[in-house]
Amino acid sequence: MDKKILVAYGSKRGSTAEIAERIGETLRQKGLQVDVLDAGTVTDLTPYSKIILGSSVYIGLWHKKVVHFLKRNIEVLEKLPVWLFICGPTGPGNPIEQMDGWFYPKSLRPVIERIHPRDITCFGGKLELKTLNPFEKWIINKVQAPEGDFRNWKDIVFWTETIHREC
Ligand SMILES: Cc1cc2nc3c(=O)[nH]c(=O)nc-3n(C[C@H](O)[C@H](O)[C@H](O)COP(=O)(O)O)c2cc1C
């Protein structure tokens, strides 16, 4: 029997986790065995043959659970097919264009180059001012990021289907 696919995520307020769940559900509907887990809870990668890893972005940084996951598993990850996604920009339009080609902070470059992901993409994020602390509200006010849910589920399913075609 084929090994499972792992969809692991780092999410502060749940919107990246919901994307991970949707990716997992899409792959399960196609008959694949998938675990969707918080990156901080994954201790053993031996059950998995493919890894999809997603991070929220706050102030230009990836979620620390994802960064730790990448660093502690690098030797396994460089031998497996890995797909990466980030969830962040809010506002209308193409999130990849909004990020102007930015996918990860410079500090992660050596790790990501070693892992050599099959693909890395960016999905729009979700911002609810009432859930933010005063410092976060101040930042959001300063950068004038629009409030709302800018996750495009069609794009998320489409990206997942491109992964499925490689499975
Ligand atoms: C204080 C703050 C800083 C943020 N900084 C960024 C950023 O640098 N780049 C970005 O694309 N999105 C940024 N975002 C948007 C979040 O990435 C977005 O809300 C995302 O959906 C959060 O994911 P989560 O719900 O999984 O935590 C920021 C949001 C907040 C509240």
The ligand as a Gaussian input file, in Angstrom:
#p B3LYP/6-31G(d) Opt

LIG

0 1
 C        0.143000      41.831000      12.427000
 C       -0.019000      41.171000      11.104000
 C        1.049000      41.144000      10.223000
 C        0.921000      40.527000       8.969000
 N        1.983000      40.533000       8.118000
 C        1.839000      40.000000       6.893000
 C        2.926000      40.006000       5.975000
 O        4.025000      40.448000       6.278000
 N        2.726000      39.486000       4.742000
 C        1.513000      38.968000       4.379000
 O        1.357000      38.538000       3.243000
 N        0.463000      38.904000       5.241000
 C        0.603000      39.413000       6.473000
 N       -0.431000      39.362000       7.357000
 C       -1.699000      38.719000       6.957000
 C       -1.791000      37.285000       7.499000
 O       -0.780000      36.491000       6.925000
 C       -3.153000      36.730000       7.164000
 O       -4.082000      37.337000       8.038000
 C       -3.238000      35.223000       7.249000
 O       -4.474000      34.767000       6.740000
 C       -3.040000      34.740000       8.684000
 O       -3.017000      33.340000       8.730000
 P       -3.537000      32.506000       9.990000
 O       -5.036000      32.790000      10.142000
 O       -3.304000      31.085000       9.593000
 O       -2.773000      32.932000      11.177000
 C       -0.319000      39.945000       8.609000
 C       -1.377000      39.954000       9.519000
 C       -1.243000      40.562000      10.743000
 C       -2.403000      40.564000      11.699000

